[in-house]
Amino acid sequence: MADLTTNIGALKLKNPVMTASGTFGYGIEFSDFVPLEEIGGIIVKGTTLHPRQGNDYPRMAETAGGMLNCVGLQNKGVDHFCEKIYPEVCGIDTNVIVNVSGSSPEDYAECAARIGALERIPAIELNISCPNVKDGGMAFGVTCEGAASVVRAVRKAYGKTLIVKLSPNVTDIVSIAKAVEAEGADAVSLINTLMGTAIDIEKRRRMLSIGTGGLSGPCVKPVALRMVWQVAHAVGIPVVGLGGISTAEDAIEFLMAGACAVEIGTANFLDPAVTVKVARGVDAWLDAHSCKSVREIIGVAE
Ligand SMILES: Cc1cc2nc3c(=O)[nH]c(=O)nc-3n(C[C@H](O)[C@H](O)[C@H](O)COP(=O)(O)O)c2cc1C
């Protein structure tokens, strides 16, 4: 059996496969279907300072090789997380990471500070694809200054491992990655969903309630892999790769592109045990290729 341990900055993972935010609830819901302690990390659903209702239905649509969603960060807010969810998740024997979302740098920072006070949460992942209410609703993560403004505010309020999740809906992902690195991010994760739409031709209107949604699943993998390769070759901080992963071979591609760990999202809807299967598959592949450690393959692709 190969050594599967890997690090995201100071954070140590028992294996490089984590769940992606918004696709695995708080983890505890899946305890009957998958041995949670065999997952490298559980990134729980997007958490905001105040409760959010999410968008109206319909908010999901299936597409060829993937899906569109506009769930809109429905959650009961950070206080609910701290009081009701935290006591349940802190018994899980793996890293539980909270995905933090917001609508201004100040509320991201306040939310992060409250999560920072929870001893058993070693890291947060900042979702900077959220709309900036003071800037006409444009996502923070699509400009260097917008992305930097959130990381700057959060870095002052949060001392543990800070992973910044990048939006792929940009012209130059490398410049955004460098901007968040310069503000003190410990790692970047990419990609979040790609903006898309679908039309119901009988009703002659767009399928999702707000018109557009985020595209995810196998169809986004080549775009995600390209971006991970570019960012991993441009920044000095660890890169976490995701977008369309559903097999061990997919995960190995991301590791070879330069990711030190991966996340799996949409594939959880087809098989809630997929993360554990992928981790075991990576292990088998490493053994079959006489690799003693997963770290031997990180970034090897030219
Ligand atoms: C239903 C759904 C909800 C999501 N919610 C969040 C979220 O709350 N925060 C976030 O950063 N990303 C969220 N995402 C994006 C995923 O974490 C992931 O970045 C994206 O789906 C690409 O990975 P995949 O192709 O493996 O699904 C969500 C995705 C889906 C499908």
The ligand as an SDF file (V2000), in Angstrom:
LIG
                    3D

 31 33  0  0  0  0  0  0  0  0999 V2000
  -25.6110   21.4170   -6.2390 C   0  0  0  0  0  0  0  0  0  0  0  0
  -24.2780   22.0930   -6.1190 C   0  0  0  0  0  0  0  0  0  0  0  0
  -24.0530   22.9800   -5.0540 C   0  0  0  0  0  0  0  0  0  0  0  0
  -22.8160   23.6230   -4.9160 C   0  0  0  0  0  0  0  0  0  0  0  0
  -22.6060   24.4670   -3.8500 N   0  0  0  0  0  0  0  0  0  0  0  0
  -21.3890   25.0550   -3.6940 C   0  0  0  0  0  0  0  0  0  0  0  0
  -21.1230   25.8780   -2.5560 C   0  0  0  0  0  0  0  0  0  0  0  0
  -21.9510   26.0420   -1.6580 O   0  0  0  0  0  0  0  0  0  0  0  0
  -19.8950   26.4850   -2.4730 N   0  0  0  0  0  0  0  0  0  0  0  0
  -18.9330   26.2830   -3.4320 C   0  0  0  0  0  0  0  0  0  0  0  0
  -17.8320   26.8400   -3.3100 O   0  0  0  0  0  0  0  0  0  0  0  0
  -19.1480   25.4770   -4.4940 N   0  0  0  0  0  0  0  0  0  0  0  0
  -20.3460   24.8710   -4.6500 C   0  0  0  0  0  0  0  0  0  0  0  0
  -20.5620   24.0410   -5.7220 N   0  0  0  0  0  0  0  0  0  0  0  0
  -19.4730   23.7970   -6.7000 C   0  0  0  0  0  0  0  0  0  0  0  0
  -18.7440   22.4860   -6.4260 C   0  0  0  0  0  0  0  0  0  0  0  0
  -18.1860   22.4590   -5.1250 O   0  0  0  0  0  0  0  0  0  0  0  0
  -17.6350   22.2410   -7.4830 C   0  0  0  0  0  0  0  0  0  0  0  0
  -16.7280   23.3320   -7.4650 O   0  0  0  0  0  0  0  0  0  0  0  0
  -18.1640   22.1070   -8.8940 C   0  0  0  0  0  0  0  0  0  0  0  0
  -19.3930   21.4100   -8.9110 O   0  0  0  0  0  0  0  0  0  0  0  0
  -17.1680   21.4020   -9.8280 C   0  0  0  0  0  0  0  0  0  0  0  0
  -16.8510   20.1040   -9.3820 O   0  0  0  0  0  0  0  0  0  0  0  0
  -17.6140   18.7710   -9.9280 P   0  0  0  0  0  0  0  0  0  0  0  0
  -17.5950   18.8370  -11.4250 O   0  0  0  0  0  0  0  0  0  0  0  0
  -16.8590   17.6300   -9.3440 O   0  0  0  0  0  0  0  0  0  0  0  0
  -19.0210   18.8630   -9.4080 O   0  0  0  0  0  0  0  0  0  0  0  0
  -21.7930   23.3830   -5.8750 C   0  0  0  0  0  0  0  0  0  0  0  0
  -22.0220   22.4790   -6.9380 C   0  0  0  0  0  0  0  0  0  0  0  0
  -23.2410   21.8340   -7.0610 C   0  0  0  0  0  0  0  0  0  0  0  0
  -23.4370   20.8660   -8.2080 C   0  0  0  0  0  0  0  0  0  0  0  0
  1  2  1  0
  2  3  1  0
  2 30  2  0
  3  4  2  0
  4  5  1  0
  4 28  1  0
  5  6  2  0
  6  7  1  0
  6 13  1  0
  7  8  2  0
  7  9  1  0
  9 10  1  0
 10 11  2  0
 10 12  1  0
 12 13  2  0
 13 14  1  0
 14 15  1  0
 14 28  1  0
 15 16  1  0
 16 17  1  0
 16 18  1  0
 18 19  1  0
 18 20  1  0
 20 21  1  0
 20 22  1  0
 22 23  1  0
 23 24  1  0
 24 25  2  0
 24 26  1  0
 24 27  1  0
 28 29  2  0
 29 30  1  0
 30 31  1  0
M  END
$$$$
